[in-house]
């Protein structure tokens, strides 16, 4: 990545960005110039590393929790499987899969809600600020935001907030705000990969459901390993069978 940056003028140009649309560095440079500003090598490096981290850690954990939830809720698993096999009778899923899978999308969102991959994150004020309730937050303070509690709050999600029910997402008239569903953060500092993660996770989920059936090993007991991205201490042991062509 450093070598790639050395080969380019950090200021870049809009025209160059359009000619190299597949190049993430060129795209960052084009956006910066379009907005009338400059962009540093450190900013680009941080952006790319964030995208890589989202691709590896959080997405893999989301997929693990999706299949765990499907195994625990056979009715949800059956609905997701039926949708995938209706949409892809002969073809394999594509990157555009998630647009045609509303129920699988609901499963993804509900899994993110009940098991957010990053349940706690921190924010640091750039200046002293007084919150609407009169609380003073100083520049030196560290604020902890607990997405896990917000996503299970009955005040926000209703009396069944602690239940895994993907249908709630299909019943919504409009999507929740990033403050009611803060799994990617909230406000102007949301996760850079917030649009990438759903596409990848739902597409991979559909590909696996399309080709295999799976169930938890009978003696499996979930034990959590806590960290920045909580995960199952013993992985997710499942029994897998290939789906035979009709």
Secondary structure, DSSP 8 states (H G I E B T S, - for coil): -HHHHHTS-TT--HHHHHHTTT-HHHHHHHHHHHTT----HHHHHHHHHHHHHIIIIIHHHHHHHHHHHHHH-HHHHHHHHHHHHHH-SSS---TTGGGG-HHHHHHHHHHHHHT-SS-EEEEE-SS-EE-TTS-EE-TT-EEEEEHHHHHT-HHHH-TTTTS--THHHHH-SS---TTTSGGG-SGGG--TTHHHHHHHHHHHHHHHHHHEEEEE-TT----EE-SSS-EETT---EEEEE----
